[in-house]
Amino acid sequence: MTVIVVMGVAGSGKTTIGGELARRLGVEYAEADAFHPQANIDKMSSGHPLTDEDRRPWLHAIADWIRAHQETGGVVSSSALKRRYRDVLRGGGDVWFLHLNGPRELIAERMKSRSGHFMPVSLLDSQLADLEPLETDERGLVADISRPPGDIVAAALDALAKEPKE
């Protein structure tokens, strides 16, 4: 069964959209931040971007979660900023990406208004610089985050329903 990866930079709405998608589909939701080792959280909290090496164990842990949910399906969030990161996640099994995308100003405003999250707004530009949009051969949908969450979820469910069945 397909696992949906809700991707995008910090502040794009992955938790909100991912949680609602999972609820609507009746599957488990996993928040990407829960897979980070404490050292990664500490590094980001102090305003330092993660390196590819820092992300490696995190990506493999998410891929393991995807692998464990191939029979039941599931929804997991992950920034999945680069194609090679998404390749690691695809190694876990059947994956479909929902890329939450929008203007920097909107994302920065969202980041400033949320409380209790370790990711500072100062790291947004490094994430945007690393972001490689979905390529034409990657299964998924790019959604505009300026739309209401319910509309984004509905569009994702509609696009997923139209996917060719194997």
N, C-alpha and C positions, 0 to 999 in steps of 0.2 A: 504494500500500500504506500502511497505517496506521503512523504513528510514535507511539510511546508516550512521553508526557512524565510522568516521575515527579516529582511536585510536593510541596511542603511546606516548613515552616520549617527552618532549619539544625538539624541534629541529629536529624531525623525518620527518617533511614535511607535517603535517596534513593540514595546511592552503592551501598550493600549491595543494596537491592532492585532498582535499575536494572541493576546488573551481572548479577545472577542472572536477571532477566527476559530480558536480551539473550542470555545464555548459553543459556537454555532455548529461546529462539526462533531461535537461530543468526543473530542480526543484530548490527550494530555498536552499541556503547554509547559515549555521549559524556557526560562529566562537565561540568556547567554551569560550574563554577569555571574551567575551561580557557578559557571564552569571555570572562571578565572582563578588561578592560584593567588594567594594573598599578596605575593610579591608584585604581581601585575596591578592589582588594585592599588597597592601602596605607590607604585611608580606613577600611575595615572593620577592619583589623588594629589601627588606633589607636582603635577603639571608637566610630566615627561611622557611623550608618546611612546607606545610600545613598538618594539622592533619585530621583524618577521620571526626572529628566534624566540622572543617573548610570547608571540602568538601561537607558536607551534603546539605546545601541549594543550592549550585552550581549544584550538581547532580540532585536534584529535579527540579530545573529550566530547566535543559536540558531535563529531562524526560517529563516535561510539554510541551516543544517545540515539542518533538517527538509525544506526544499525539495529539497535534494540527495539526500535519502534516501527520496523518495516511491516510487521504483521498487523499492527493496530492503527498505524498512521499516527501523526502527531504534528505539533507546531512548535518550532523553536526559533528564538531570535538569535541573530548573529550579525555583527556589522558586515561581515563577508565583503570587505572593501575591495579586495583584489581577486582577479580571475583565479589565480593559483590557490587562494584561500577557499574559494568556492569549489575548486577541483578536489581539495581535501574533504570538504563536506560531502560532495557527490560520491566520494569513496565509501561513505556509509550506506549508500543504497539509493533508492528512488527518491529524488529531491526535486521540488518545484520552488522557485524563488519569487518572493514578493518584495520588490525593491521600492522602499519608501523614499521618495525624492522630492526636494523642494528648495526654495530659495534660502540662502545662507541666513538672511536676516530673520526669517520666520523660525528657523531652527535655533539660532542663537537666542532669540526671545524665549522660546520654549525652555531652553537649557537654563536660562537665568531665573525663570519662574518656578522651576521644580526644586523641591527640597529633599535632602537626605540622599542625594546621589553623588558618588565619588568623582564623576567626570567633570572637570572644569571647562567652562566655555573656551578657555585659552587653547584647548586641544582641538577645537572644531576645525580650524583651518588645516591642521595636519591630516585630519581624517578626510576632509574634502580633497586635499591634494593626493591622497592615496586612492581615492575612490575610482574604481574602474567600472563603468556601467555594464549591465548585462549585455552580452554579445548575442548576436542573432541565433547562435546555436545553443544558447542556454535557455532551458525551459523556465518560463516565468512571466511576470508582468511588472511594469514600472507604474507606480501609482503616485499621483500628485498629492502631497500631504496637506495642501491648502484646502482639499475637499474634506467634508465631515467624515469622521471615522466610520460611521455606518455605511456611507457611500463607498469608501475604500474596501471595506469588508465585502460588500455586495459585489463590487467589480471583481474582486479576487475570486470569490466563489463562482461567479459566472464564467470567468476565464478558465478556472480549473475544471468546471463542468464541461467545457468545450474541448478539453484536451483529448486527443485521440486515445482510445482504449486499446491496450495491447492484446 
